[in-house]
Amino acid sequence: MFEHFQQVEEFFESRKKYGMKPGLDRIHKLLKLLDNPQKKIQAIHVAGTNGKGSTVQYIKNALISNNIYVGIFTSPSLNGLTGHIFKNNDIISEMEFTEMINEIHPFVQRLDAENDHPTEFEIITAVAFLYFKKYADIALIEAGMGGREDTTNCFDPILSIITNVEEDHIAFLGESLKSIAYHKAGIIKENTPVVIGEMSDEAMSVISEEASLEDAPLYQLEKEFDYSILHEVSGYQTFNWVSNEDKFKVSIQTNGKYQVKNASLAIMALKLLESNGFILNLDKSLNGFYQTKIPGRFEMVQTNPVVVLDGAHNPAGVRAFTDTMTSIYKNREKHLIFAAFKDKDLTYMLHYLSNHFSSITLTTFKHPRAASVEQLQSVINHPNVRVNQDWMNVIEEIQNKNNHVCYFVTGSLHFIANVRKILK
């Protein structure tokens, strides 16, 4: 019996030794022992290389605006253990999390005794489904990595969303887009509609084949629905959303073409929810979109000097980040602070970023997967590289400056989460 949240944190720290283990057997066993809470909720499953979190945020805020209680499961967390699980805009409290763990812990012990140890992420996933069964009208479940063998792929959604397919996690998902698409396509379920973002023909062929096998209707961006951008300035843009049945104007307080794509997917998802019996008012939904602020995604956290955080952690994310940055801060002096995981495509990311900044500061953070500054130095080619092992020292230095220079912090969502705690 856990009496304090600190005990819960210590318990999760002890689970790290079981690492990441492929397969869904353990999560299914654990959920069955808990009387299958995942079967007692309506939920949407969201996978994709980039854009999952943003798409979830738009849907969440539209549903909240329609007085619907929404559960959100997201990873990685920007706020420790509890930051994986939300009801509406509120993180699960430490007390509620402890209650859920006390309910789950006897069954974790039973599986441990069978030498079938649930991992840290599997237990957090079980906590989420228990919590949503009690408190949510609908849940939005963000896949952790891939989809087919991801721990979250343990329920039957009312709708699946695949935002895009790009190179990332190649050690786990394979080096080809076809292999990565195969993993993402694993969230497609029988007779369940699928909303698909923009992707290559190679990836689309894999997803189309899976959808055909499952008799799952496809709704693809630029086919069944589309967008046209009308206006963009710093912190605001408008676009038209179009389908065969509808056309209306949407305003969002986020930047980047990729955010328009994410919002467009979210609108299509809402349209499909209406056909699932959810009563949604369009004006209320669009107000929810306008109210959406997305932590760690081109997020300005300071204005003097400008400091922007962006969780670009793979080649596609880096391209989207620099496109947005150059369109908004075209004539400003720009400096980069970079830290990332060592299993990412560091060479591509740093080479691509090098063309856009007056200086690049390389740093690192506490995580077993974090790249050292020496690893980053070995792959960068830039005339003005700075190195500092202490990322907090780097952030303190830029906070004390008062100038017209813009600072951008990127490379890893985990790193961004650390920086965000200091600056927010």
C-alpha positions as CSV (number, residue, x, y, z in Angstrom):
1,M,0.0,0.0,0.0
2,F,1.4,3.3,-1.1
3,E,0.6,6.2,1.3
4,H,2.6,9.0,-0.3
5,F,3.4,9.9,-3.9
6,Q,7.1,9.8,-3.2
7,Q,6.7,6.1,-2.6
8,V,5.0,5.8,-6.0
9,E,7.9,7.6,-7.6
10,E,10.4,5.2,-5.9
11,F,8.3,2.3,-7.2
12,F,8.5,3.5,-10.8
13,E,12.2,4.2,-10.4
14,S,12.6,0.5,-9.5
15,R,10.7,-0.5,-12.6
16,K,13.3,1.1,-14.9
17,K,15.4,-2.0,-14.7
18,Y,12.8,-3.8,-16.9
19,G,13.4,-1.3,-19.7
20,M,11.4,-1.3,-22.9
21,K,10.1,-4.7,-24.0
22,P,8.2,-5.4,-27.2
23,G,4.9,-7.2,-27.3
24,L,1.4,-6.7,-25.9
25,D,1.0,-9.8,-23.8
26,R,1.9,-8.1,-20.5
27,I,-0.4,-5.1,-20.9
28,H,-3.3,-7.4,-21.9
29,K,-2.6,-9.6,-18.9
30,L,-2.5,-6.6,-16.6
31,L,-5.7,-5.0,-18.0
32,K,-7.5,-8.3,-17.8
33,L,-6.7,-8.6,-14.1
34,L,-8.1,-5.1,-13.7
35,D,-11.4,-6.2,-15.5
36,N,-10.4,-4.6,-18.8
37,P,-11.1,-0.9,-18.2
38,Q,-10.0,-0.2,-21.8
39,K,-13.2,-1.9,-23.0
40,K,-15.4,0.4,-21.0
41,I,-14.4,3.7,-22.6
42,Q,-14.7,5.3,-26.0
43,A,-11.3,6.3,-27.3
44,I,-9.4,7.6,-30.3
45,H,-5.9,6.2,-31.0
46,V,-3.3,8.7,-32.5
47,A,-0.1,7.5,-34.1
48,G,2.5,9.3,-36.3
49,T,6.1,10.4,-36.5
50,N,5.3,14.0,-35.7
51,G,2.1,16.0,-34.8
52,K,0.4,13.5,-32.5
53,G,0.5,15.8,-29.5
54,S,-0.7,18.8,-31.4
55,T,-3.6,17.0,-33.1
56,V,-4.7,15.6,-29.7
57,Q,-4.6,19.1,-28.2
58,Y,-6.9,20.5,-30.9
59,I,-9.4,17.7,-30.6
60,K,-9.3,17.9,-26.8
61,N,-10.0,21.7,-26.7
62,A,-12.9,21.4,-29.2
63,L,-14.5,18.6,-27.1
64,I,-14.0,20.6,-23.9
65,S,-15.7,23.6,-25.5
66,N,-18.7,21.3,-26.1
67,N,-18.8,20.3,-22.4
68,I,-17.4,16.8,-22.9
69,Y,-15.0,15.3,-20.4
70,V,-11.8,14.3,-22.2
71,G,-9.1,11.9,-21.0
72,I,-5.6,12.4,-22.6
73,F,-2.7,10.0,-22.5
74,T,0.5,11.4,-23.9
75,S,4.2,10.6,-23.9
76,P,6.8,11.8,-23.3
77,S,5.6,13.7,-20.3
78,L,6.5,17.4,-19.8
79,N,5.6,17.1,-16.1
80,G,7.0,13.9,-14.5
81,L,4.9,10.8,-13.9
82,T,1.6,12.5,-13.6
83,G,2.1,14.5,-16.8
84,H,1.2,11.5,-19.0
85,I,-2.5,11.6,-17.9
86,F,-5.0,14.4,-18.1
87,K,-8.7,15.0,-17.6
88,N,-9.5,18.0,-19.8
89,N,-6.7,20.5,-19.0
90,D,-5.9,19.1,-15.6
91,I,-3.1,16.7,-14.9
92,I,-4.1,13.7,-12.8
93,S,-3.4,14.7,-9.1
94,E,-0.7,12.9,-7.1
95,M,-3.4,11.6,-4.8
96,E,-5.5,10.2,-7.7
97,F,-2.4,8.6,-9.3
98,T,-1.5,7.0,-5.9
99,E,-5.1,5.6,-5.6
100,M,-4.8,4.1,-9.1
101,I,-1.4,2.5,-8.4
102,N,-2.8,1.0,-5.1
103,E,-5.5,-0.6,-7.2
104,I,-3.0,-1.9,-9.8
105,H,0.0,-2.9,-7.6
106,P,-1.3,-6.3,-6.4
107,F,-1.7,-7.4,-10.0
108,V,1.8,-6.1,-10.9
109,Q,3.1,-8.2,-8.0
110,R,1.3,-11.3,-9.4
111,L,2.9,-10.8,-12.8
112,D,6.3,-10.2,-11.2
113,A,5.9,-13.5,-9.3
114,E,5.3,-15.2,-12.7
115,N,8.5,-13.6,-14.0
116,D,6.5,-11.5,-16.5
117,H,7.4,-8.1,-15.2
118,P,5.3,-5.2,-16.5
119,T,7.4,-2.2,-17.6
120,E,7.1,1.3,-16.3
121,F,5.2,2.5,-19.4
122,E,2.9,-0.5,-19.3
123,I,1.9,0.3,-15.7
124,I,1.3,4.0,-16.6
125,T,-0.8,2.9,-19.5
126,A,-3.0,0.8,-17.2
127,V,-3.3,3.7,-14.8
128,A,-4.6,5.9,-17.7
129,F,-7.3,3.4,-18.7
130,L,-8.5,2.9,-15.1
131,Y,-8.6,6.7,-14.6
132,F,-10.5,7.3,-17.9
133,K,-13.0,4.6,-17.1
134,K,-13.9,6.6,-14.0
135,Y,-13.7,10.2,-15.2
136,A,-13.8,10.6,-19.0
137,D,-16.6,10.6,-21.6
138,I,-13.9,10.0,-24.3
139,A,-10.2,9.4,-24.2
140,L,-7.4,10.5,-26.7
141,I,-4.6,7.9,-26.6
142,E,-1.3,9.0,-28.1
143,A,0.9,6.1,-29.2
144,G,4.4,6.1,-27.6
145,M,6.4,4.7,-30.5
146,G,5.2,3.1,-33.7
147,G,1.9,1.6,-33.1
148,R,1.5,-2.1,-33.9
149,E,3.7,-3.2,-31.0
150,D,3.3,-0.1,-28.9
151,T,1.9,-0.7,-25.4
152,T,-1.1,1.6,-26.2
153,N,-2.2,-0.7,-28.9
154,C,-4.3,-2.6,-26.4
155,F,-7.9,-1.3,-27.1
156,D,-10.4,-1.0,-29.9
157,P,-10.7,2.7,-30.8
158,I,-13.8,4.3,-32.3
159,L,-11.4,6.2,-34.6
160,S,-7.7,6.0,-35.6
161,I,-5.5,8.9,-36.7
162,I,-2.1,8.6,-38.4
163,T,-0.6,12.1,-38.7
164,N,2.4,11.2,-40.9
165,V,5.2,8.7,-41.5
166,E,8.8,9.9,-41.5
167,E,12.1,8.5,-40.4
168,D,12.5,8.1,-36.6
169,H,13.2,5.4,-34.1
170,I,14.8,3.4,-36.9
171,A,16.5,1.1,-34.4
172,F,13.0,-0.1,-33.3
173,L,10.8,0.5,-36.4
174,G,13.2,-0.2,-39.2
175,E,15.1,2.0,-41.7
176,S,12.6,2.2,-44.5
177,L,9.4,4.3,-44.6
178,K,7.6,1.1,-45.6
179,S,8.7,-0.6,-42.3
180,I,7.8,2.5,-40.2
181,A,4.4,2.7,-42.0
182,Y,3.8,-1.0,-41.2
183,H,4.2,-0.2,-37.5
184,K,2.0,2.9,-37.6
185,A,-0.7,1.0,-39.6
186,G,-1.0,-1.4,-36.7
187,I,-3.5,0.9,-34.9
188,I,-6.0,0.4,-37.8
189,K,-8.9,-1.7,-36.6
190,E,-11.7,-3.6,-38.3
191,N,-14.5,-1.4,-39.6
192,T,-13.0,1.6,-37.8
193,P,-12.5,4.9,-39.7
194,V,-8.9,6.2,-40.1
195,V,-7.9,9.8,-40.6
196,I,-4.6,10.1,-42.5
197,G,-2.2,13.0,-42.9
198,E,0.1,13.9,-45.7
199,M,2.7,11.2,-46.5
200,S,4.7,9.6,-49.2
201,D,3.3,7.1,-51.8
202,E,5.5,4.4,-50.2
203,A,4.0,4.9,-46.8
204,M,0.5,5.4,-48.1
205,S,0.5,2.1,-50.0
206,V,1.2,0.2,-46.7
207,I,-1.5,2.0,-44.8
208,S,-4.0,1.6,-47.7
209,E,-3.3,-2.1,-47.7
210,E,-3.9,-2.4,-44.0
211,A,-7.1,-0.4,-44.2
212,S,-8.3,-2.6,-47.0
213,L,-7.6,-5.8,-45.0
214,E,-9.5,-4.4,-42.0
215,D,-12.4,-2.8,-44.1
216,A,-11.5,0.5,-42.4
217,P,-12.7,3.6,-44.3
218,L,-9.9,6.1,-45.0
219,Y,-10.1,9.9,-44.8
220,Q,-6.9,11.3,-46.3
221,L,-5.7,14.9,-46.2
222,E,-5.7,16.4,-49.7
223,K,-8.3,13.9,-50.9
224,E,-11.4,13.6,-48.7
225,F,-10.6,17.0,-47.0
226,D,-8.0,19.8,-47.5
227,Y,-6.9,23.2,-46.3
228,S,-5.8,26.5,-47.8
229,I,-3.8,29.0,-45.6
230,L,-5.1,32.5,-45.7
231,H,-2.9,34.5,-43.3
232,E,0.0,34.0,-40.9
233,V,1.8,36.3,-38.4
234,S,3.7,35.5,-35.2
235,G,1.4,33.6,-32.9
236,Y,-1.6,33.5,-35.2
237,Q,-2.8,32.1,-38.5
238,T,-6.1,31.4,-40.4
239,F,-7.0,28.8,-43.0
240,N,-10.0,27.5,-44.8
241,W,-11.0,23.8,-44.1
242,V,-12.7,22.1,-47.0
243,S,-14.4,18.8,-47.6
244,N,-17.1,17.7,-50.1
245,E,-19.8,18.7,-47.5
246,D,-18.2,21.7,-45.7
247,K,-16.1,24.8,-46.1
248,F,-15.3,27.2,-43.2
249,K,-12.6,29.4,-41.8
250,V,-10.4,28.3,-38.9
251,S,-8.2,30.5,-36.7
252,I,-5.4,29.1,-34.5
253,Q,-2.8,30.7,-32.2
254,T,0.0,28.4,-33.3
255,N,2.5,28.8,-36.1
256,G,3.8,26.7,-39.0
257,K,2.1,25.0,-41.9
258,Y,2.4,21.7,-40.0
259,Q,0.0,23.0,-37.4
260,V,-2.5,23.8,-40.0
261,K,-2.2,20.2,-41.2
262,N,-2.6,18.9,-37.6
263,A,-5.6,21.1,-37.0
264,S,-7.1,19.9,-40.3
265,L,-6.8,16.3,-39.2
266,A,-8.4,17.2,-35.9
267,I,-11.4,18.7,-37.7
268,M,-11.9,15.6,-39.8
269,A,-11.8,13.6,-36.6
270,L,-14.5,15.7,-35.0
271,K,-16.7,15.3,-38.1
272,L,-16.4,11.5,-37.7
273,L,-17.1,11.8,-34.0
274,E,-20.4,13.4,-34.9
275,S,-21.3,10.4,-37.0
276,N,-20.5,8.4,-33.8
277,G,-23.2,10.1,-31.8
278,F,-21.3,13.0,-30.3
279,I,-23.2,16.3,-30.5
280,L,-20.8,19.1,-31.4
281,N,-21.4,22.7,-32.1
282,L,-19.1,24.0,-34.8
283,D,-18.7,27.5,-33.4
284,K,-17.8,26.1,-30.0
285,S,-15.3,23.6,-31.6
286,L,-13.6,26.4,-33.6
287,N,-13.3,28.5,-30.4
288,G,-11.6,25.5,-28.8
289,F,-9.2,25.4,-31.7
290,Y,-8.4,29.1,-31.3
291,Q,-7.8,28.7,-27.5
292,T,-5.2,25.9,-28.2
293,K,-1.7,26.5,-27.0
294,I,0.7,23.6,-27.4
295,P,3.5,23.2,-24.9
296,G,6.9,22.7,-26.4
297,R,5.8,23.1,-30.0
298,F,7.3,26.4,-31.3
299,E,6.4,27.8,-27.9
300,M,7.6,31.3,-27.1
301,V,8.4,31.3,-23.4
302,Q,10.2,34.6,-23.2
303,T,10.0,37.9,-25.2
304,N,13.0,39.9,-24.1
305,P,15.1,38.3,-25.5
306,V,12.8,36.0,-27.5
307,V,13.2,32.4,-26.4
308,V,11.3,29.7,-28.4
309,L,11.1,26.0,-27.4
310,D,10.4,23.4,-30.0
311,G,10.5,19.6,-29.6
312,A,12.0,18.9,-33.0
313,H,13.6,15.5,-32.4
314,N,13.9,13.9,-35.9
315,P,14.6,15.0,-39.5
316,A,11.0,15.9,-40.3
317,G,10.6,17.8,-37.1
318,V,13.7,19.8,-37.7
319,R,12.6,20.7,-41.3
320,A,9.2,21.8,-40.0
321,F,10.8,23.8,-37.2
322,T,13.2,25.7,-39.4
323,D,10.5,26.4,-42.0
324,T,8.4,28.1,-39.3
325,M,11.3,29.9,-37.8
326,T,12.6,31.4,-41.0
327,S,9.1,32.5,-42.1
328,I,8.4,34.3,-38.8
329,Y,11.9,35.5,-37.8
330,K,13.4,36.0,-41.2
331,N,15.5,39.1,-40.5
332,R,16.4,38.4,-36.9
333,E,19.7,37.2,-35.6
334,K,19.2,33.6,-34.4
335,H,21.1,31.3,-32.0
336,L,20.4,27.7,-31.3
337,I,20.7,25.6,-28.1
338,F,20.7,21.9,-28.9
339,A,20.6,18.6,-26.9
340,A,19.3,15.3,-28.2
341,F,19.1,11.6,-27.8
342,K,22.1,9.7,-29.1
343,D,20.0,7.2,-31.1
344,K,18.6,10.0,-33.3
345,D,19.9,11.0,-36.7
346,L,22.2,13.7,-35.2
347,T,24.3,14.2,-38.3
348,Y,21.3,15.1,-40.5
349,M,19.7,17.2,-37.8
350,L,22.8,19.3,-37.0
351,H,23.8,19.7,-40.6
352,Y,20.3,20.9,-41.5
353,L,20.2,23.3,-38.6
354,S,23.7,24.7,-39.2
355,N,22.5,26.8,-42.1
356,H,20.1,28.8,-40.1
357,F,21.9,30.1,-37.0
358,S,24.7,32.6,-36.1
359,S,25.8,30.3,-33.3
360,I,25.0,26.8,-32.0
361,T,25.4,25.8,-28.3
362,L,25.7,22.1,-27.7
363,T,24.7,20.8,-24.3
364,T,23.4,17.6,-22.7
365,F,20.9,16.6,-20.0
366,K,20.4,13.8,-17.5
367,H,18.9,10.7,-19.3
368,P,20.4,7.3,-20.2
369,R,19.7,8.0,-23.9
370,A,21.1,11.6,-24.0
371,A,23.9,12.3,-26.4
372,S,27.1,13.7,-24.9
373,V,28.5,17.0,-26.1
374,E,31.4,15.1,-27.5
375,Q,29.1,13.0,-29.7
376,L,27.4,16.2,-30.9
377,Q,30.7,17.9,-31.6
378,S,31.9,15.0,-33.7
379,V,29.0,15.5,-36.2
380,I,28.6,19.2,-36.4
381,N,30.1,21.5,-39.0
382,H,29.5,25.2,-38.1
383,P,31.9,28.1,-37.7
384,N,30.6,29.2,-34.3
385,V,30.0,26.2,-32.1
386,R,29.8,26.6,-28.3
387,V,29.9,23.8,-25.8
388,N,28.5,23.7,-22.3
389,Q,27.9,20.5,-20.3
390,D,25.5,22.3,-18.0
391,W,22.2,23.2,-19.8
392,M,20.9,25.1,-16.8
393,N,23.9,27.4,-17.0
394,V,23.2,28.0,-20.7
395,I,19.5,28.9,-20.0
396,E,20.5,31.2,-17.2
397,E,22.9,33.0,-19.5
398,I,20.3,33.8,-22.2
399,Q,17.7,34.8,-19.6
400,N,20.0,37.6,-18.4
401,K,20.5,39.0,-21.9
402,N,18.4,42.0,-23.1
403,N,18.7,42.3,-26.8
404,H,17.0,41.7,-30.2
405,V,18.6,38.3,-30.7
406,C,16.3,35.2,-30.8
407,Y,17.2,32.0,-29.0
408,F,15.8,28.6,-30.1
409,V,16.0,25.5,-27.9
410,T,15.4,22.1,-29.6
411,G,16.6,18.6,-30.2
412,S,14.6,16.5,-27.8
413,L,11.2,16.6,-26.1
414,H,12.7,15.4,-22.9
415,F,15.3,18.2,-23.0
416,I,12.5,20.7,-23.8
417,A,10.5,19.5,-20.8
418,N,13.5,20.2,-18.5
419,V,14.1,23.7,-20.0
420,R,10.4,24.5,-19.9
421,K,10.2,23.8,-16.1
422,I,12.9,26.5,-15.6
423,L,11.5,29.1,-17.9
424,K,7.8,28.6,-17.2
